[in-house]
Amino acid sequence: MRHVALQDPDLPVTALQQLAAAAESFLRRGVARHPNITDALLEQLLSDPDPEVADDAAANSALRPTRMYRILTTADL
């Protein structure tokens, strides 16, 4: 049911926050890809212990260009 909720582009931020704290990485990955994600949640998920979650967060179009630049610079890209 929680996975289906992530299909709603207007899912409230409070629901995204709860799902971002889920033990299941597939739910955190869904939050990381969600269009309604906040900057704070993106920052949180960029540091997720699961590299796939962090990768999804880094690929989200809502990520600010300055943060993208810092990620690329840190990775020597």
C-alpha positions in Angstrom: 0.0 0.0 0.0 2.8 2.4 0.9 4.5 1.7 -2.5 1.2 2.6 -4.3 1.0 5.9 -2.4 4.3 6.9 -3.9 2.6 7.0 -7.4 0.7 10.0 -6.3 2.6 13.1 -7.5 0.8 15.2 -4.9 1.6 13.0 -2.0 1.9 15.2 1.1 5.4 16.0 2.4 4.4 14.5 5.8 3.8 11.1 4.1 7.1 11.4 2.2 8.9 12.0 5.4 7.4 8.9 7.0 8.3 6.8 3.9 11.8 8.2 3.9 12.3 6.7 7.3 11.1 3.3 6.3 13.4 0.3 6.8 12.6 -0.9 3.2 15.1 0.6 0.8 12.6 0.3 -2.1 10.3 2.8 -0.3 13.2 5.2 0.4 14.1 4.9 -3.3 10.6 5.9 -4.2 10.8 8.9 -2.0 14.2 9.8 -3.6 12.6 9.8 -7.0 9.4 11.6 -6.0 8.6 14.9 -7.7 7.2 16.5 -4.5 10.3 15.9 -2.4 11.7 18.7 -0.3 15.3 19.9 -0.2 15.7 18.5 3.4 14.5 15.0 2.3 16.8 15.0 -0.7 19.7 15.9 1.6 18.8 13.1 4.0 18.5 10.6 1.2 21.8 11.6 -0.4 23.4 10.2 2.7 21.4 7.0 2.8 23.5 3.9 3.6 22.0 2.2 0.5 23.9 3.5 -2.5 20.9 3.0 -4.8 18.8 5.4 -2.6 21.5 8.0 -2.7 21.9 7.6 -6.5 18.1 8.1 -7.0 18.2 11.2 -4.8 21.2 12.6 -6.8 19.2 12.0 -10.0 16.1 13.8 -8.9 15.4 16.9 -11.0 14.4 18.8 -7.9 18.0 18.7 -6.7 19.4 22.2 -6.7 22.2 22.9 -9.2 24.6 24.1 -6.5 24.2 20.7 -4.7 24.6 18.9 -8.0 27.9 20.8 -8.5 29.1 19.8 -5.0 28.3 16.2 -5.7 30.1 16.2 -9.0 33.1 18.1 -7.5 33.4 15.6 -4.6 33.3 12.7 -7.1 36.0 14.4 -9.2 33.7 14.6 -12.3 
